[in-house]
Amino acid sequence: MGREKKNEAGKGQHWGTQILRATLETPAWRALSPSAQAAYPWLRMEWKGPKANRNGQLRLSLSQLAERMGVNIKTAGRAFHDLQAKGFLVVTEGAHLGSEGSGTAPAYELTEIALPGVKPVVGRKLFNDWRPGKDFPVYRAPANNPRGINRKTKPHAQNGEGATPKRGRF
């Protein structure tokens, strides 16, 4: 049975898909955009249940979420933004590009679920403290090269090399 538990019909049910009615009845949930409400179960499914609690280390990229939801990447990005602003999601580690060129999505904490090894064993449920006009801070990924220059060399015009010669007929 591992990550799944059996329901009455004998079919497997994934741990992460259980969303409590009390969560759905909060003002923060009602203020979420429909795309954020649709994205939340996909994030919950990244959590693999209480025995394998990886909350705080959950990773789902924008492109993965967009594909699963059947929407474009901008809609998925707005869903992530909205879930953070209403207190359902907290970024615990930013995205980064590995030395071999493979990227890693940000790591998330679902505030509804307890972090592993933290007492008391309940989630922070930040969304319960959300009020209209009082959004939570939203993580914004820093630009890799915010000034737009190559740090190893000076821009071409400052190297003293002049313009690149035009190619012509010989």
N, C-alpha and C positions, 0 to 999 in steps of 0.2 A: 504494500500500500504506500509506503514511503511518503511522498509529498502530497498524496491525495487521500481523501477519506471517502468512504462509500456513503451515498445517500440511499433513500428508501428503495429506489428503483435499481440499485446495484451499480449505477454508473458512477464513474469517478468525478469528483468535484474538486477544483483547484482551491487551495487554501486562500489565495490572495483575492479571490473574487467576492468574498463576504464583506458587504458594506452594511454597517449597522443603521437601522432606521433612525436612531437618535442623531447620527451624522447627517443624514439626508434632510432632517427637519431643522437644522441650524440655519440662522440667517446667512452665514457665510456660504453654505451650499446653495441656497436659493439665489444668492448674488452671483454665483459662478456662471460663466457663459456656457451655452450648451456644449461647445467643443471641449471645455475644461471638464465638464461633467462626464463626457464621453471618454476623455483621456484617463481619468482617475482609475477606472477598473484595470486598464492596461498597466498602469504603474503598480497597482496592488498585486497584479499577477507576477511582478518581478520579485516580490517578497515570497519566499518559499515556505512559509509556515513558521510556527513558534520554535520548532526543533532546529531549524536551519536559519534562525533569525539573522538576516543580513541587512536589517534596516540601518540606514546611514551609509550603506555601501551599494545601494540599488543603482543600476546604470541602465538607462534607456535613452538613446540618442534621438534627436529631432527627426532624423530621416526614418528611424525605426518606428517611432510613434506615428509619424505621418502615414507610413505604409500600413500599419495596423489599423489606423482609424479610417483610411481611405480618403485622406485630405491632403492638401498641399503643405509644404514645410512651414509656410508662414502661419497657417492655421494652427499647426502643432506647436509652434513657438508661442503663439498667443495663449494657448491652453496651458503650457508650462508657466508662463508669466502669471496668468490668472490664478493658478493653483498656489503659486508662491505668495502672491499678494493677499490671498484670503487665508493663508496659514495652514494649508493642507500639505505643503511641500516645502522643504528647506534644502538648499544646496550645501552639502558637506565638503565637497571637493570639486574644484573647477575642472573643466575639460582640458586636455592637453594633448599635444602631438608628441608621440614617442620618438626616440632617437632614430628608429628605423622607418619613420614616416607613417606609422599606423596610429590613428587617433584614438583617444579614449573619451567616452562621453562623461559628463559630470556625474558625480555620485549624489544620491538623494536620500533624504530621510522623510518618510511618511509620518507626519506628526500624530496620526491616529494610532500608530503602533509603537510599542516600547522599543527603545534601543537595547541591543544585547548587553547584558552585564550591568545595566543601570537599575538602581533601586529607587523608588518603588517600580514595580513591573507594570507600568501603564504608560501610554503615550502622552506626549505633552499637549496634544490637542489644541494647538494654537488657534485653530479656526473658531473655537468657543469664545476667544477674546476679540475676534474681529468685529468691527463696527463700521457702518457706512462712512466712507470718507477717511477711514483710518487703516489703510492697507499696510501690510507688512513690507519690509524692504525686499526688493527683488534683485537677485544676483545677476549682474551683467558681466559677461565674459570680457576680459580686457583684450584690446587689439594686440596682435602679435608685434606689430610695428607701427605704433601710434603716430610717429612723426613721418613715416613713409620714406625712410632712408635706409640704405644698406649700412649696417654698423661696421662692417669690415673694411669697406672702402668709401671714399668720398663720392658724392654724386659725380657723374661723368663730366659735367661742365667745370667742376672745381679741380679735376685731375690735371688740367693743363694740356690735355690731349687734343682739345678742339673738337670740332664736329667730325663725325664719321664720314669718310669720303663717299661720294655717290658712285654707284657702279654704272659704268657706261660701256660702250663698245670699244674694243681695242683695235 
